[in-house]
Amino acid sequence: MERNALEQLKAHLMDTHDEFRRLASQHSEFARKLDDLEALSHLTNDEQLEESRLKKLKLRLKDQMEAIVSQYRSQQVA
């Protein structure tokens, strides 16, 4: 799928799909928290664990969002 078309589809889902919007919001929140941690010059052990946890959660959310995009595309083709 062309990048522009994919971005348009994601924008459409943000406007119309509650679960996609919720996942995207959480993904953004985790990204902000990761940015805050990465801004620190040194991470404590707890901060390193939190960074790892947030990365895994963020990836899981991205996978869920991509599944919704894929499902929506397959419905559009059918």
ABEGO torsion letter per residue (X at the ends): XBAAAAAAAAAAAAAABAAAAAAAAAAAAAAAAAAAAAABABBBAAAAAAAAAAAAAAAAAAAAAAAAAAAAAAAAAX
